[in-house]
Amino acid sequence: MNNTEKKNKIPAAPVLVTSGNLLSNVAPPTQLPNFVTSAPAPSTQNAEASSTADKQTAQAKDAEQPAPEPMEQSPRTPENFSPAIPLCKGEPTMPLRSPEDSQETLSTASLPVTPETDRIGDIMPGSGLLTWVKGAVSTGGILQRVAEKAKSSVDSMITTLDPQMKEYLRSGGDLLVVVASDKDVKISPVREAFQTVFGKATVIGYEAQSDVTAAQPVSYAAAYAAAKQRVAYLRSVRADLHNNVPVVAIESYIQEAVTDRWFEQSLLLLSQPSLGIELQLVSQATPLPAAAAAAARAATPSDYAHAQTGYGVTVGSVMADSLQVPHTQWQEATCGVSRRELLLLAARSIAGSYKNLLAVSAAET
């Protein structure tokens, strides 16, 4: 046997003693054998012996080393809860409270206030429906608007079937207005204007004539004098008209703005002496042919008593004869706008001004 064969020779396996514990009788090897050789792989019996020796060596080392001391566990900090579904944008949230704090009452100062509302009752979580109900029943809420819309629709249907019901539906209230005329072309627009501005109003008219001015006033001054005379006459003949009842007088007049350029207008005068209120307003002007003004002047007698304030014949009668229409419709036949529409716009303006004065008077008192 040469030297190479001696080096590559595998040492013989240790002899196992069968008496007693098999593993306890095997001494741990001092040095592990080198199995990396070019010789064939060891047999199964040798491999099992080597594995057993390795296990015994590991057990001996573990027995010599002291057991590790248990590590102190640090308290775990609670993780922040991250919901799978994010909260809706703008929805207010409430902080989570422990069971000990559940008995305490949450103060209103700690509640968040959203930009949409400053009311504490509207920011509680899950109160979207309650907030909607509160807004629905509050002043100006959706229920009130629905009720007003329904009432308006019913009123519109009734007045369409019977136009005379409009006066009945809107009459009443605390406001009483008297018109110094018994003609419907003057009473009707004033009634509609005040009922539109005030919601409800009672408007009635009485006959009131002016015997200090001409039948057809010329110039604003003459119309103002005639309107004042109508109001004074009405208060003198009717004892039930106190100074706290507003009276409206309407007087039509003509004037020459420039040479041969005539216009017809109406002056509205509202008087209430108890509050010191006197409002004057002029309606939209209607063009008047110069020939109509000349015809009214020519028909006026030379000895007419009120020649200084106007003519003895109205331009309405002259235009009615010329256009073959009623004297109350000549404005519509001339420019397409009826006298009632002209008076309605002016009456709404004077009713709005009167409402503002009442509000100022109430604030001062």
Long-range contacts (C-beta under 8 A, 24 or more apart in sequence): 8-37, 8-38, 8-39, 10-37, 10-39, 10-42, 10-46, 13-45, 13-46, 13-49, 14-49, 23-52, 23-56, 26-52, 26-53, 26-56, 28-53, 28-56, 28-57, 28-60, 29-53, 29-57, 90-114, 90-116, 91-125, 92-123, 92-124, 92-125, 93-125, 94-124, 94-125, 166-192, 167-191, 170-195, 170-199, 170-200, 170-201, 171-195, 171-200, 171-201, 171-202, 171-203, 172-200, 172-202, 173-198, 173-199, 173-200, 173-201, 173-202, 175-200, 175-201, 175-202, 176-201, 176-202, 176-203, 176-204, 176-245, 176-246, 177-201, 177-202, 177-203, 177-204, 177-245, 177-246, 177-247, 177-248, 178-203, 178-204, 178-205, 178-206, 178-234, 178-241, 178-245, 178-246, 178-247, 178-248, 179-203, 179-204, 179-205, 179-206, 179-247, 179-248, 179-249, 179-250, 180-205, 180-206, 180-208, 180-227, 180-230, 180-231, 180-233, 180-234, 180-247, 180-248, 180-249, 180-250, 181-205, 181-206, 181-207, 181-208, 181-230, 181-249, 181-250, 182-206, 182-207, 185-328, 185-339, 185-340, 185-343, 186-250, 186-343, 188-340, 189-340, 189-341, 189-343, 189-344, 189-347, 190-248, 190-250, 190-343, 190-347, 192-344, 192-347, 193-344, 193-347, 193-348, 193-350, 193-351, 194-347, 194-351, 196-348, 196-351, 197-348, 197-351, 197-352, 197-355, 198-351, 198-355, 206-234, 206-238, 208-233, 208-234, 208-249, 209-233, 210-251, 212-306, 213-306, 213-309, 213-310, 214-300, 214-304, 214-306, 214-307, 214-309, 214-310, 214-311, 214-312, 215-306, 215-310, 215-311, 215-312, 215-313, 215-314, 216-252, 216-253, 216-254, 216-296, 216-310, 216-311, 216-312, 216-313, 216-314, 216-315, 217-251, 217-252, 217-253, 217-254, 217-309, 217-310, 218-253, 218-254, 218-255, 218-309, 218-310, 218-311, 219-253, 219-255, 219-309, 219-310, 220-253, 220-255, 220-267, 220-282, 222-253, 222-309, 222-310, 223-251, 223-252, 223-253, 223-267, 224-251, 224-267, 224-269, 224-280, 225-309, 226-251, 226-253, 226-309, 227-251, 227-267, 227-269, 228-269, 231-269, 231-271, 242-274, 243-272, 243-273, 243-274, 244-272, 244-274, 244-275, 245-272, 246-270, 246-271, 246-272, 246-277, 246-354, 247-271, 247-272, 248-347, 248-350, 250-343, 252-314, 252-316, 253-310, 254-288, 254-293, 254-315, 256-293, 260-290, 261-290, 262-287, 262-288, 262-289, 262-290, 262-292, 262-293, 263-287, 263-288, 264-288, 264-315, 264-331, 266-339, 266-342, 266-343, 266-346, 268-343, 268-346, 268-347, 268-350, 270-350, 270-354, 275-357, 275-358, 275-361, 277-354, 277-357, 279-350, 279-353, 279-354, 279-357, 281-346, 281-349, 281-350, 281-353, 282-346, 283-342, 283-343, 283-345, 283-346, 284-337, 284-342, 284-345, 284-346, 286-331, 286-334, 286-335, 286-337, 286-342, 287-334, 287-335, 288-315, 288-319, 292-318, 292-319, 292-322
